[in-house]
Amino acid sequence: MSDATFTRESIRHEPAARELRVVRTERLTSTITRITLGGEALAGFAAHGPEDHVKLVFPAPPGQRILRDYTPAVFDEAAQELSLDFVVHGDEGPATRFAAGARPGDPLVVAGPRGSRLPPREARRYVLIADEASLPAMSRWIAAVRGRAEVVAFVQSESSDVLDYPLPRGDGIQVTRIPTGADAALAAVEEVAIDEHTYVWAAGEATGLIPLRRALRRQRGLAKDRAKVDGYWRRGVAGMDHHAPLDPEDPED
Ligand SMILES: Cc1cc2nc3c(=O)[nH]c(=O)nc-3n(C[C@H](O)[C@H](O)[C@H](O)COP(=O)(O)OP(=O)(O)OC[C@H]3O[C@@H](n4cnc5c(N)ncnc54)[C@H](O)[C@@H]3O)c2cc1C
């Protein structure tokens, strides 16, 4: 494997909290609902990186903050509309509760994104692994690199209609649904060739991704600049902090 480092350019954005209103809602798959927000406050909104995320700010008692991370699935600058895609996984979390009950006119405060990290310029091949929560980010990855790199994408889901989700498609883009869980992710990636031109990105349920991260780092020998594994939520934990180390045994990033 070549030693040349992959570099990812970072762009900072002015901090902003925007008061928006629901314009419409749309069911994309049996488990994912798109909520389109609008408002003049979207002037100046920018999201250039595949993993960009906004923080949804929910009403909280004094002294507390209730924030949840979501990916800008679609930003239509001309229409001043921002669409977020929510996994409706139950009704115990404030974000899911909001999404399940959202009606046109409902208010929502959206903060960020604070910054964007662009895909590594050097990569010619991307191996992407997402679950339903990280599907909007996978979509952004494919849109960002299509035409200049090959994409091998695995979507972890038990929903037979998950690939109805509008991922960019075309030549050089291969998308496969696989079961959820650590074993399925490991098995899928084991079959994939990873060479010096390959970048691997995986995101989803944090605990289930630990074995994949260990396999990529220890067995496949991928350094930090070649692979990113990000926990987007953790089973049994409300409002998980995704900046906390994914793997406490190896808290490198
Ligand atoms: C950078 C980033 C981008 C993200 N982008 C998106 C996105 O675009 N769309 C999206 O749907 N999610 C996205 N997520 C994940 C989302 O922030 C979490 O799923 C969040 O916990 C949802 O908040 P909640 O209020 O619904 O549930 P919480 O109050 O956080 O949790 C309540 C319970 O629900 C469980 N839970 C949380 N999420 C899920 C899930 N997806 N499936 C099953 N059970 C769950 C928790 O384990 C907990 O037991 C992103 C996360 C990060 C870090």
The ligand as an SDF file (V2000), in Angstrom:
LIG
                    3D

 53 58  0  0  0  0  0  0  0  0999 V2000
  -23.2360   13.4770   11.9440 C   0  0  0  0  0  0  0  0  0  0  0  0
  -24.5750   12.8220   12.1340 C   0  0  0  0  0  0  0  0  0  0  0  0
  -25.5520   12.9170   11.1460 C   0  0  0  0  0  0  0  0  0  0  0  0
  -26.7830   12.2770   11.2960 C   0  0  0  0  0  0  0  0  0  0  0  0
  -27.7100   12.3650   10.3080 N   0  0  0  0  0  0  0  0  0  0  0  0
  -28.9100   11.7440   10.4440 C   0  0  0  0  0  0  0  0  0  0  0  0
  -29.9140   11.8330    9.4180 C   0  0  0  0  0  0  0  0  0  0  0  0
  -29.7450   12.5310    8.4210 O   0  0  0  0  0  0  0  0  0  0  0  0
  -31.0730   11.1550    9.6180 N   0  0  0  0  0  0  0  0  0  0  0  0
  -31.3050   10.4030   10.7530 C   0  0  0  0  0  0  0  0  0  0  0  0
  -32.3810    9.8020   10.8620 O   0  0  0  0  0  0  0  0  0  0  0  0
  -30.3940   10.3260   11.7440 N   0  0  0  0  0  0  0  0  0  0  0  0
  -29.2140   10.9870   11.6030 C   0  0  0  0  0  0  0  0  0  0  0  0
  -28.2820   10.9080   12.6060 N   0  0  0  0  0  0  0  0  0  0  0  0
  -28.5980   10.0920   13.7770 C   0  0  0  0  0  0  0  0  0  0  0  0
  -29.4560   10.8420   14.7790 C   0  0  0  0  0  0  0  0  0  0  0  0
  -28.7760   12.0120   15.2330 O   0  0  0  0  0  0  0  0  0  0  0  0
  -29.7200    9.8990   15.9700 C   0  0  0  0  0  0  0  0  0  0  0  0
  -30.3970    8.7700   15.5220 O   0  0  0  0  0  0  0  0  0  0  0  0
  -30.4710   10.5690   17.0940 C   0  0  0  0  0  0  0  0  0  0  0  0
  -30.2360    9.8030   18.2450 O   0  0  0  0  0  0  0  0  0  0  0  0
  -31.9520   10.6810   16.8460 C   0  0  0  0  0  0  0  0  0  0  0  0
  -32.5190   11.4020   17.9140 O   0  0  0  0  0  0  0  0  0  0  0  0
  -33.9070   11.0240   18.5870 P   0  0  0  0  0  0  0  0  0  0  0  0
  -34.3080   12.2300   19.3480 O   0  0  0  0  0  0  0  0  0  0  0  0
  -34.8270   10.4570   17.5590 O   0  0  0  0  0  0  0  0  0  0  0  0
  -33.5480    9.8230   19.5670 O   0  0  0  0  0  0  0  0  0  0  0  0
  -32.6970    9.8620   20.9450 P   0  0  0  0  0  0  0  0  0  0  0  0
  -33.3940   10.6720   21.9820 O   0  0  0  0  0  0  0  0  0  0  0  0
  -31.2860   10.2590   20.6350 O   0  0  0  0  0  0  0  0  0  0  0  0
  -32.7180    8.3330   21.3400 O   0  0  0  0  0  0  0  0  0  0  0  0
  -33.8730    7.6820   21.8690 C   0  0  0  0  0  0  0  0  0  0  0  0
  -33.7380    6.1820   21.6700 C   0  0  0  0  0  0  0  0  0  0  0  0
  -33.8140    5.8870   20.2780 O   0  0  0  0  0  0  0  0  0  0  0  0
  -32.6850    5.0980   19.8760 C   0  0  0  0  0  0  0  0  0  0  0  0
  -32.2960    5.5070   18.5000 N   0  0  0  0  0  0  0  0  0  0  0  0
  -31.7070    6.6570   18.1180 C   0  0  0  0  0  0  0  0  0  0  0  0
  -31.5120    6.6810   16.7860 N   0  0  0  0  0  0  0  0  0  0  0  0
  -31.9850    5.5040   16.3160 C   0  0  0  0  0  0  0  0  0  0  0  0
  -32.0620    4.9370   15.0210 C   0  0  0  0  0  0  0  0  0  0  0  0
  -31.6250    5.5710   13.9100 N   0  0  0  0  0  0  0  0  0  0  0  0
  -32.6200    3.7040   14.8940 N   0  0  0  0  0  0  0  0  0  0  0  0
  -33.0770    3.0310   15.9830 C   0  0  0  0  0  0  0  0  0  0  0  0
  -33.0330    3.5250   17.2450 N   0  0  0  0  0  0  0  0  0  0  0  0
  -32.4950    4.7440   17.3970 C   0  0  0  0  0  0  0  0  0  0  0  0
  -31.5950    5.4190   20.8960 C   0  0  0  0  0  0  0  0  0  0  0  0
  -30.6660    4.3540   20.9890 O   0  0  0  0  0  0  0  0  0  0  0  0
  -32.3950    5.6160   22.1550 C   0  0  0  0  0  0  0  0  0  0  0  0
  -32.6540    4.3730   22.7700 O   0  0  0  0  0  0  0  0  0  0  0  0
  -27.0540   11.5430   12.4730 C   0  0  0  0  0  0  0  0  0  0  0  0
  -26.0860   11.4880   13.4850 C   0  0  0  0  0  0  0  0  0  0  0  0
  -24.8590   12.1100   13.3170 C   0  0  0  0  0  0  0  0  0  0  0  0
  -23.8250   12.0050   14.4060 C   0  0  0  0  0  0  0  0  0  0  0  0
  1  2  1  0
  2  3  1  0
  2 52  2  0
  3  4  2  0
  4  5  1  0
  4 50  1  0
  5  6  2  0
  6  7  1  0
  6 13  1  0
  7  8  2  0
  7  9  1  0
  9 10  1  0
 10 11  2  0
 10 12  1  0
 12 13  2  0
 13 14  1  0
 14 15  1  0
 14 50  1  0
 15 16  1  0
 16 17  1  0
 16 18  1  0
 18 19  1  0
 18 20  1  0
 20 21  1  0
 20 22  1  0
 22 23  1  0
 23 24  1  0
 24 25  2  0
 24 26  1  0
 24 27  1  0
 27 28  1  0
 28 29  2  0
 28 30  1  0
 28 31  1  0
 31 32  1  0
 32 33  1  0
 33 34  1  0
 33 48  1  0
 34 35  1  0
 35 36  1  0
 35 46  1  0
 36 37  1  0
 36 45  1  0
 37 38  2  0
 38 39  1  0
 39 40  1  0
 39 45  2  0
 40 41  1  0
 40 42  2  0
 42 43  1  0
 43 44  2  0
 44 45  1  0
 46 47  1  0
 46 48  1  0
 48 49  1  0
 50 51  2  0
 51 52  1  0
 52 53  1  0
M  END
$$$$
